Amino acid sequence: MPVRPIYRINPQDHNRPFMNASYLKALGINILFNGKNVFESTITTRENTKAQLINFVLTNKGERLMDPNFGGNVRAMIFDPTTNADSIIATLEQDIAEYIPNVVVEDISLTTNPDAYEASLTITYSIFNQSNTLNINITQWVKI
């Protein structure tokens, strides 16, 4: 009886010639629901980390059960007139370091337009010494 070979696969190696789709295992679920399926899987560490960051930033504190301190609380802080951009960035850097330890935050920039209830958040981060950029546009719903 032939012995089945053992494969040890790092998700960063998905472009190597010995890899094909049958050996790839999902690491998580993509937070962007724009694919052909409802839940698209993330295959690489890069995709999974991006999905984790989006989920973290868009989650307000108190939204996650059993972990009320999880989340960037960005929407609540951005549209609070008593909070400035520097304190939002400092809080976000500290919280990302605590909840997503494999991410090294290089830079966070925040531009706000309070008259239009809009904000743009750009996070430059690195994982495995590869730099990545994440842009998130945030709007506050206005009830009239």
N, CA, C and O atoms as a DFTB+ gen file, in Angstrom:
576 C
 N C O
     1  1       0.845      -1.175       0.000
     2  2       0.000       0.000       0.000
     3  2       0.891       1.239       0.000
     4  3       1.755       1.363       0.867
     5  1       0.704       2.170      -0.958
     6  2       1.554       3.363      -1.018
     7  2       1.259       4.301       0.153
     8  3       0.130       4.407       0.631
     9  1       2.294       4.957       0.579
    10  2       2.179       5.911       1.680
    11  2       1.889       7.289       1.092
    12  3       2.550       7.737       0.156
    13  1       0.895       7.940       1.660
    14  2       0.524       9.279       1.199
    15  2       1.561      10.289       1.680
    16  3       1.939      10.267       2.851
    17  1       2.031      11.180       0.793
    18  2       3.034      12.161       1.220
    19  2       2.444      13.179       2.199
    20  3       1.253      13.486       2.150
    21  1       3.283      13.689       3.072
    22  2       2.890      14.698       4.044
    23  2       3.290      16.058       3.497
    24  3       4.440      16.263       3.108
    25  1       2.334      16.992       3.466
    26  2       2.590      18.343       2.992
    27  2       2.481      19.303       4.160
    28  3       1.494      19.286       4.896
    29  1       3.490      20.137       4.330
    30  2       3.442      21.203       5.315
    31  2       3.362      22.502       4.518
    32  3       4.292      22.857       3.794
    33  1       2.253      23.197       4.658
    34  2       1.972      24.327       3.793
    35  2       1.870      25.598       4.612
    36  3       1.107      25.677       5.575
    37  1       2.644      26.581       4.217
    38  2       2.533      27.913       4.779
    39  2       1.679      28.717       3.810
    40  3       1.947      28.700       2.608
    41  1       0.663      29.419       4.292
    42  2      -0.185      30.183       3.365
    43  2       0.578      31.207       2.528
    44  3       0.093      31.616       1.473
    45  1       1.756      31.628       2.973
    46  2       2.545      32.558       2.179
    47  2       3.122      31.886       0.933
    48  3       3.570      32.572       0.014
    49  1       3.115      30.563       0.894
    50  2       3.711      29.827      -0.210
    51  2       2.732      29.502      -1.327
    52  3       3.025      28.641      -2.156
    53  1       1.584      30.158      -1.377
    54  2       0.549      29.773      -2.329
    55  2       0.927      29.982      -3.787
    56  3       0.246      29.456      -4.668
    57  1       1.988      30.733      -4.075
    58  2       2.396      30.971      -5.459
    59  2       3.470      29.997      -5.939
    60  3       3.865      30.047      -7.104
    61  1       3.936      29.140      -5.090
    62  2       4.981      28.201      -5.503
    63  2       4.390      27.131      -6.412
    64  3       3.200      26.831      -6.327
    65  1       5.209      26.561      -7.274
    66  2       4.681      25.640      -8.279
    67  2       4.053      24.370      -7.705
    68  3       3.174      23.791      -8.343
    69  1       4.476      23.918      -6.516
    70  2       3.933      22.677      -5.983
    71  2       2.551      22.869      -5.369
    72  3       1.901      21.902      -4.974
    73  1       2.105      24.123      -5.291
    74  2       0.803      24.396      -4.680
    75  2      -0.281      24.388      -5.752
    76  3      -0.074      24.878      -6.863
    77  1      -1.405      23.843      -5.417
    78  2      -2.587      24.008      -6.246
    79  2      -3.791      24.128      -5.327
    80  3      -3.674      23.939      -4.117
    81  1      -4.922      24.434      -5.886
    82  2      -6.104      24.769      -5.090
    83  2      -6.566      23.630      -4.193
    84  3      -7.195      23.885      -3.166
    85  1      -6.277      22.383      -4.546
    86  2      -6.762      21.274      -3.737
    87  2      -6.030      21.168      -2.403
    88  3      -6.538      20.535      -1.478
    89  1      -4.842      21.777      -2.284
    90  2      -4.092      21.692      -1.039
    91  2      -4.294      22.904      -0.127
    92  3      -3.898      22.868       1.039
    93  1      -4.897      23.960      -0.636
    94  2      -5.048      25.170       0.145
    95  2      -6.215      25.046       1.110
    96  3      -7.296      24.593       0.734
    97  1      -5.996      25.444       2.335
    98  2      -7.033      25.431       3.360
    99  2      -7.354      26.862       3.746
   100  3      -6.468      27.717       3.773
   101  1      -8.600      27.122       4.041
   102  2      -9.031      28.466       4.405
   103  2      -8.544      28.814       5.800
   104  3      -8.536      27.974       6.699
   105  1      -8.134      30.077       5.967
   106  2      -7.716      30.577       7.269
   107  2      -8.846      31.293       7.986
   108  3      -8.880      31.333       9.216
   109  1      -9.768      31.856       7.225
   110  2     -10.853      32.612       7.836
   111  2     -11.875      32.990       6.794
   112  3     -11.899      32.447       5.690
   113  1     -12.726      33.940       7.169
   114  2     -13.788      34.404       6.286
   115  2     -13.512      35.848       5.902
   116  3     -13.187      36.676       6.752
   117  1     -13.643      36.144       4.615
   118  2     -13.450      37.493       4.127
   119  2     -14.616      38.366       4.576
   120  3     -15.774      37.964       4.460
   121  1     -14.323      39.535       5.079
   122  2     -15.356      40.424       5.599
   123  2     -16.096      41.148       4.476
   124  3     -17.198      41.653       4.695
   125  1     -15.517      41.208       3.293
   126  2     -16.167      41.854       2.156
   127  2     -17.066      40.841       1.466
   128  3     -16.581      39.887       0.858
   129  1     -18.369      41.044       1.557
   130  2     -19.321      40.101       1.006
   131  2     -19.683      40.505      -0.419
   132  3     -20.831      40.848      -0.700
   133  1     -18.699      40.463      -1.315
   134  2     -18.950      40.860      -2.695
   135  2     -18.573      39.767      -3.686
   136  3     -18.457      40.033      -4.882
   137  1     -18.384      38.564      -3.215
   138  2     -18.023      37.463      -4.100
   139  2     -19.243      36.720      -4.598
   140  3     -20.376      37.135      -4.358
   141  1     -19.008      35.620      -5.293
   142  2     -20.114      34.840      -5.827
   143  2     -20.789      34.007      -4.739
   144  3     -21.942      33.605      -4.897
   145  1     -20.090      33.747      -3.643
   146  2     -20.677      33.046      -2.512
   147  2     -20.933      34.035      -1.383
   148  3     -20.384      35.137      -1.380
   149  1     -21.751      33.649      -0.445
   150  2     -22.032      34.535       0.678
   151  2     -20.785      34.705       1.539
   152  3     -20.424      35.827       1.891
   153  1     -20.137      33.616       1.873
   154  2     -18.940      33.665       2.699
   155  2     -17.746      33.201       1.879
   156  3     -17.576      32.007       1.632
   157  1     -16.925      34.150       1.461
   158  2     -15.698      33.820       0.748
   159  2     -14.611      33.528       1.783
   160  3     -14.510      34.229       2.789
   161  1     -13.819      32.520       1.546
   162  2     -12.751      32.164       2.470
   163  2     -11.489      32.945       2.145
   164  3     -11.241      33.302       0.994
   165  1     -10.700      33.203       3.172
   166  2      -9.384      33.797       2.959
   167  2      -8.372      32.663       2.985
   168  3      -8.363      31.841       3.901
   169  1      -7.527      32.630       1.975
   170  2      -6.568      31.542       1.822
   171  2      -5.199      31.945       2.349
   172  3      -4.519      31.139       2.984
   173  1      -4.790      33.176       2.093
   174  2      -3.451      33.601       2.482
   175  2      -3.492      34.380       3.794
   176  3      -4.536      34.893       4.199
   177  1      -2.359      34.454       4.435
   178  2      -2.246      35.214       5.675
   179  2      -2.499      36.693       5.412
   180  3      -3.069      37.391       6.251
   181  1      -2.079      37.160       4.260
   182  2      -2.279      38.571       3.901
   183  2      -3.770      38.907       3.800
   184  3      -4.213      39.919       4.344
   185  1      -4.549      38.063       3.106
   186  2      -5.989      38.281       2.994
   187  2      -6.674      38.190       4.355
   188  3      -7.551      38.994       4.671
   189  1      -6.269      37.211       5.154
   190  2      -6.886      37.009       6.456
   191  2      -6.603      38.181       7.393
   192  3      -7.484      38.612       8.136
   193  1      -5.384      38.692       7.356
   194  2      -5.033      39.822       8.216
   195  2      -5.797      41.069       7.797
   196  3      -6.239      41.836       8.653
   197  1      -5.960      41.283       6.505
   198  2      -6.741      42.428       6.027
   199  2      -8.189      42.321       6.501
   200  3      -8.771      43.312       6.943
   201  1      -8.774      41.122       6.413
   202  2     -10.142      40.917       6.882
   203  2     -10.241      41.146       8.390
   204  3     -11.222      41.716       8.867
   205  1      -9.235      40.707       9.139
   206  2      -9.230      40.936      10.589
   207  2      -9.176      42.422      10.911
   208  3      -9.877      42.891      11.807
   209  1      -8.343      43.164      10.183
   210  2      -8.236      44.603      10.426
   211  2      -9.540      45.331      10.099
   212  3      -9.973      46.195      10.860
   213  1     -10.161      44.989       8.981
   214  2     -11.426      45.624       8.625
   215  2     -12.477      45.331       9.691
   216  3     -13.200      46.228      10.126
   217  1     -12.554      44.081      10.103
   218  2     -13.509      43.689      11.133
   219  2     -13.237      44.431      12.439
   220  3     -14.170      44.900      13.091
   221  1     -11.977      44.537      12.820
   222  2     -11.620      45.199      14.068
   223  2     -11.959      46.691      14.035
   224  3     -12.535      47.227      14.981
   225  1     -11.594      47.352      12.937
   226  2     -11.804      48.796      12.846
   227  2     -13.291      49.140      12.803
   228  3     -13.710      50.125      13.412
   229  1     -14.087      48.352      12.101
   230  2     -15.503      48.666      11.951
   231  2     -16.377      48.172      13.107
   232  3     -17.582      48.424      13.124
   233  1     -15.779      47.474      14.066
   234  2     -16.523      47.009      15.235
   235  2     -16.390      48.034      16.349
   236  3     -15.283      48.451      16.691
   237  1     -17.513      48.436      16.910
   238  2     -17.480      49.337      18.065
   239  2     -17.339      48.521      19.339
   240  3     -17.753      47.363      19.395
   241  1     -16.763      49.122      20.347
   242  2     -16.629      48.443      21.632
   243  2     -18.021      48.138      22.172
   244  3     -18.930      48.967      22.110
   245  1     -18.161      46.934      22.698
   246  2     -19.443      46.502      23.231
   247  2     -20.284      45.707      22.250
   248  3     -21.306      45.144      22.642
   249  1     -19.881      45.642      20.972
   250  2     -20.663      44.900      19.981
   251  2     -20.393      43.407      20.023
   252  3     -21.268      42.614      19.675
   253  1     -19.208      43.011      20.438
   254  2     -18.873      41.590      20.437
   255  2     -19.212      40.981      21.787
   256  3     -18.792      41.476      22.833
   257  1     -19.974      39.905      21.746
   258  2     -20.329      39.214      22.980
   259  2     -19.102      38.566      23.604
   260  3     -18.203      38.122      22.890
   261  1     -19.059      38.512      24.887
   262  2     -17.998      37.892      25.681
   263  2     -16.666      38.632      25.603
   264  3     -15.723      38.244      26.292
   265  1     -16.554      39.673      24.800
   266  2     -15.348      40.493      24.746
   267  2     -15.762      41.941      24.445
   268  3     -15.608      42.409      23.317
   269  1     -16.282      42.640      25.446
   270  2     -16.817      43.979      25.196
   271  2     -15.753      45.024      24.858
   272  3     -16.099      46.112      24.396
   273  1     -14.475      44.727      25.074
   274  2     -13.417      45.688      24.747
   275  2     -12.881      45.513      23.333
   276  3     -12.031      46.290      22.900
   277  1     -13.366      44.495      22.595
   278  2     -12.903      44.261      21.235
   279  2     -13.463      45.334      20.314
   280  3     -14.629      45.709      20.429
   281  1     -12.652      45.817      19.420
   282  2     -13.094      46.765      18.402
   283  2     -12.304      48.052      18.445
   284  3     -11.760      48.446      19.476
   285  1     -12.258      48.691      17.301
   286  2     -11.533      49.951      17.191
   287  2     -12.322      51.137      17.688
   288  3     -11.746      52.177      18.006
   289  1     -13.638      50.995      17.760
   290  2     -14.506      52.070      18.242
   291  2     -14.346      53.340      17.409
   292  3     -14.575      54.447      17.896
   293  1     -13.953      53.166      16.160
   294  2     -13.615      54.303      15.310
   295  2     -14.840      55.155      14.991
   296  3     -14.785      56.382      15.078
   297  1     -15.949      54.507      14.622
   298  2     -17.140      55.289      14.264
   299  2     -17.618      56.146      15.430
   300  3     -18.041      57.286      15.238
   301  1     -17.550      55.600      16.626
   302  2     -18.000      56.367      17.796
   303  2     -17.051      57.530      18.091
   304  3     -17.500      58.614      18.464
   305  1     -15.733      57.310      17.926
   306  2     -14.762      58.363      18.251
   307  2     -14.676      59.434      17.173
   308  3     -14.498      60.611      17.485
   309  1     -14.802      59.041      15.909
   310  2     -14.646      60.009      14.817
   311  2     -15.712      61.092      14.882
   312  3     -15.410      62.273      14.712
   313  1     -16.931      60.705      15.121
   314  2     -18.029      61.656      15.092
   315  2     -18.340      62.240      16.463
   316  3     -19.378      62.873      16.651
   317  1     -17.445      62.028      17.417
   318  2     -17.565      62.661      18.727
   319  2     -16.791      63.978      18.670
   320  3     -15.585      63.960      18.423
   321  1     -17.446      65.115      18.891
   322  2     -16.758      66.405      18.739
   323  2     -15.665      66.653      19.781
   324  3     -14.839      67.548      19.598
   325  1     -15.645      65.887      20.856
   326  2     -14.626      66.108      21.891
   327  2     -13.365      65.288      21.660
   328  3     -12.407      65.420      22.422
   329  1     -13.335      64.445      20.631
   330  2     -12.185      63.587      20.364
   331  2     -11.405      64.136      19.175
   332  3     -11.989      64.461      18.141
   333  1     -10.079      64.238      19.322
   334  2      -9.261      64.705      18.203
   335  2      -8.613      63.528      17.475
   336  3      -8.610      62.407      17.985
   337  1      -8.072      63.778      16.299
   338  2      -7.517      62.726      15.446
   339  2      -6.323      62.029      16.083
   340  3      -6.159      60.820      15.918
   341  1      -5.484      62.770      16.810
   342  2      -4.302      62.164      17.431
   343  2      -4.678      61.119      18.477
   344  3      -4.031      60.075      18.566
   345  1      -5.707      61.384      19.261
   346  2      -6.108      60.414      20.273
   347  2      -6.766      59.186      19.637
   348  3      -6.633      58.072      20.145
   349  1      -7.477      59.395      18.526
   350  2      -8.066      58.259      17.811
   351  2      -6.974      57.356      17.267
   352  3      -7.052      56.135      17.398
   353  1      -5.953      57.952      16.654
   354  2      -4.848      57.181      16.076
   355  2      -4.084      56.443      17.159
   356  3      -3.753      55.269      16.990
   357  1      -3.796      57.115      18.276
   358  2      -3.059      56.468      19.372
   359  2      -3.850      55.301      19.962
   360  3      -3.286      54.244      20.244
   361  1      -5.153      55.494      20.146
   362  2      -5.996      54.417      20.681
   363  2      -6.063      53.250      19.714
   364  3      -5.985      52.093      20.126
   365  1      -6.204      53.542      18.442
   366  2      -6.292      52.496      17.430
   367  2      -4.995      51.696      17.339
   368  3      -5.033      50.470      17.233
   369  1      -3.845      52.375      17.380
   370  2      -2.556      51.670      17.346
   371  2      -2.411      50.738      18.541
   372  3      -1.969      49.599      18.392
   373  1      -2.776      51.209      19.710
   374  2      -2.669      50.408      20.926
   375  2      -3.606      49.195      20.872
   376  3      -3.209      48.087      21.233
   377  1      -4.837      49.402      20.425
   378  2      -5.800      48.310      20.371
   379  2      -5.440      47.271      19.312
   380  3      -5.618      46.075      19.543
   381  1      -4.937      47.703      18.159
   382  2      -4.509      46.753      17.128
   383  2      -3.347      45.913      17.634
   384  3      -3.308      44.705      17.399
   385  1      -2.403      46.538      18.322
   386  2      -1.266      45.792      18.876
   387  2      -1.726      44.746      19.884
   388  3      -1.111      43.686      20.003
   389  1      -2.799      45.037      20.607
   390  2      -3.292      44.096      21.610
   391  2      -4.079      42.940      20.990
   392  3      -3.896      41.789      21.385
   393  1      -4.950      43.234      20.028
   394  2      -5.846      42.211      19.506
   395  2      -5.349      41.512      18.243
   396  3      -5.772      40.390      17.964
   397  1      -4.477      42.134      17.486
   398  2      -3.922      41.505      16.283
   399  2      -2.400      41.619      16.374
   400  3      -1.803      42.468      15.712
   401  1      -1.771      40.775      17.184
   402  2      -0.339      40.954      17.475
   403  2       0.602      40.684      16.305
   404  3       1.752      41.121      16.351
   405  1       0.160      39.975      15.249
   406  2       1.053      39.717      14.125
   407  2       1.159      40.895      13.169
   408  3       1.924      40.838      12.205
   409  1       0.404      41.966      13.418
   410  2       0.422      43.160      12.574
   411  2       1.318      44.217      13.202
   412  3       1.203      44.520      14.390
   413  1       2.200      44.766      12.402
   414  2       3.030      45.894      12.829
   415  2       2.487      47.131      12.117
   416  3       2.611      47.263      10.900
   417  1       1.890      48.026      12.882
   418  2       1.312      49.241      12.305
   419  2       2.438      50.227      12.033
   420  3       3.172      50.613      12.942
   421  1       2.567      50.631      10.768
   422  2       3.603      51.584      10.387
   423  2       3.079      53.015      10.424
   424  3       3.778      53.926      10.868
   425  1       1.854      53.208       9.958
   426  2       1.298      54.559       9.917
   427  2      -0.222      54.483       9.859
   428  3      -0.793      53.590       9.234
   429  1      -0.860      55.436      10.522
   430  2      -2.308      55.591      10.438
   431  2      -2.587      57.056      10.140
   432  3      -2.103      57.947      10.838
   433  1      -3.373      57.295       9.096
   434  2      -3.766      58.672       8.805
   435  2      -5.285      58.741       8.774
   436  3      -5.964      57.816       8.328
   437  1      -5.790      59.850       9.255
   438  2      -7.231      60.040       9.372
   439  2      -7.589      61.407       8.838
   440  3      -7.065      62.419       9.303
   441  1      -8.477      61.444       7.867
   442  2      -8.996      62.712       7.366
   443  2     -10.503      62.702       7.576
   444  3     -11.184      61.725       7.265
   445  1     -11.003      63.797       8.104
   446  2     -12.433      63.869       8.401
   447  2     -13.074      65.037       7.670
   448  3     -12.431      66.047       7.384
   449  1     -14.335      64.876       7.380
   450  2     -15.164      65.929       6.816
   451  2     -16.434      65.971       7.658
   452  3     -17.430      65.338       7.305
   453  1     -16.412      66.707       8.767
   454  2     -17.549      66.664       9.686
   455  2     -18.839      67.219       9.093
   456  3     -19.926      66.824       9.515
   457  1     -18.739      68.124       8.128
   458  2     -19.951      68.676       7.525
   459  2     -20.710      67.633       6.706
   460  3     -21.939      67.664       6.639
   461  1     -19.974      66.710       6.083
   462  2     -20.606      65.664       5.281
   463  2     -20.728      64.352       6.051
   464  3     -21.192      63.353       5.502
   465  1     -20.320      64.348       7.305
   466  2     -20.337      63.148       8.148
   467  2     -19.559      62.011       7.506
   468  3     -20.037      60.879       7.439
   469  1     -18.346      62.321       7.031
   470  2     -17.497      61.337       6.384
   471  2     -16.104      61.377       6.992
   472  3     -15.649      62.402       7.500
   473  1     -15.445      60.233       6.924
   474  2     -14.052      60.146       7.355
   475  2     -13.353      59.087       6.515
   476  3     -13.977      58.132       6.053
   477  1     -12.071      59.266       6.327
   478  2     -11.262      58.310       5.586
   479  2     -10.091      57.898       6.461
   480  3      -9.340      58.740       6.955
   481  1      -9.946      56.609       6.646
   482  2      -8.898      56.058       7.496
   483  2      -7.967      55.222       6.632
   484  3      -8.418      54.319       5.928
   485  1      -6.679      55.514       6.681
   486  2      -5.678      54.750       5.936
   487  2      -4.702      54.153       6.930
   488  3      -4.062      54.875       7.695
   489  1      -4.591      52.833       6.918
   490  2      -3.676      52.127       7.810
   491  2      -2.611      51.465       6.953
   492  3      -2.921      50.654       6.081
   493  1      -1.353      51.813       7.206
   494  2      -0.231      51.144       6.562
   495  2       0.356      50.207       7.594
   496  3       0.768      50.631       8.674
   497  1       0.391      48.935       7.256
   498  2       0.836      47.918       8.208
   499  2       1.720      46.906       7.500
   500  3       1.772      46.868       6.270
   501  1       2.406      46.096       8.269
   502  2       3.224      45.052       7.673
   503  2       3.023      43.748       8.431
   504  3       2.851      43.722       9.649
   505  1       3.052      42.672       7.659
   506  2       3.069      41.323       8.207
   507  2       4.149      40.569       7.451
   508  3       4.232      40.653       6.225
   509  1       4.960      39.845       8.170
   510  2       6.077      39.109       7.585
   511  2       6.951      40.015       6.714
   512  3       7.399      39.607       5.643
   513  1       7.190      41.244       7.180
   514  2       8.021      42.240       6.495
   515  2       7.495      42.623       5.116
   516  3       8.268      43.063       4.265
   517  1       6.201      42.463       4.880
   518  2       5.562      42.909       3.648
   519  2       4.600      44.032       4.003
   520  3       3.686      43.854       4.809
   521  1       4.816      45.178       3.398
   522  2       3.996      46.344       3.705
   523  2       2.686      46.296       2.922
   524  3       2.670      45.937       1.744
   525  1       1.600      46.658       3.580
   526  2       0.268      46.664       2.984
   527  2      -0.442      47.942       3.398
   528  3      -0.112      48.541       4.422
   529  1      -1.416      48.357       2.602
   530  2      -2.197      49.548       2.913
   531  2      -3.674      49.191       2.882
   532  3      -4.140      48.477       1.994
   533  1      -4.399      49.701       3.867
   534  2      -5.834      49.477       3.976
   535  2      -6.526      50.824       4.043
   536  3      -6.215      51.639       4.912
   537  1      -7.468      51.072       3.127
   538  2      -8.252      52.306       3.113
   539  2      -9.685      51.982       3.492
   540  3     -10.305      51.090       2.914
   541  1     -10.208      52.715       4.469
   542  2     -11.590      52.521       4.909
   543  2     -12.281      53.871       4.914
   544  3     -11.806      54.816       5.543
   545  1     -13.396      53.961       4.217
   546  2     -14.220      55.165       4.227
   547  2     -15.383      54.932       5.172
   548  3     -16.084      53.925       5.070
   549  1     -15.585      55.852       6.080
   550  2     -16.602      55.703       7.114
   551  2     -17.583      56.856       6.997
   552  3     -17.190      58.017       6.883
   553  1     -18.859      56.522       7.026
   554  2     -19.889      57.543       7.006
   555  2     -20.808      57.344       8.199
   556  3     -21.023      56.220       8.653
   557  1     -21.332      58.418       8.689
   558  2     -22.277      58.379       9.793
   559  2     -23.665      58.603       9.211
   560  3     -23.907      59.603       8.536
   561  1     -24.559      57.687       9.469
   562  2     -25.920      57.832       8.963
   563  2     -26.589      58.986       9.693
   564  3     -26.511      59.104      10.916
   565  1     -27.236      59.818       8.924
   566  2     -27.922      60.982       9.482
   567  2     -29.414      60.736       9.413
   568  3     -29.960      60.481       8.339
   569  1     -30.072      60.813      10.557
   570  2     -31.533      60.644      10.597
   571  2     -32.169      62.013      10.585
   572  3     -31.831      62.873      11.399
   573  1     -33.090      62.215       9.661
   574  2     -33.765      63.509       9.543
   575  2     -35.243      63.326       9.833
   576  3     -36.005      64.292       9.790
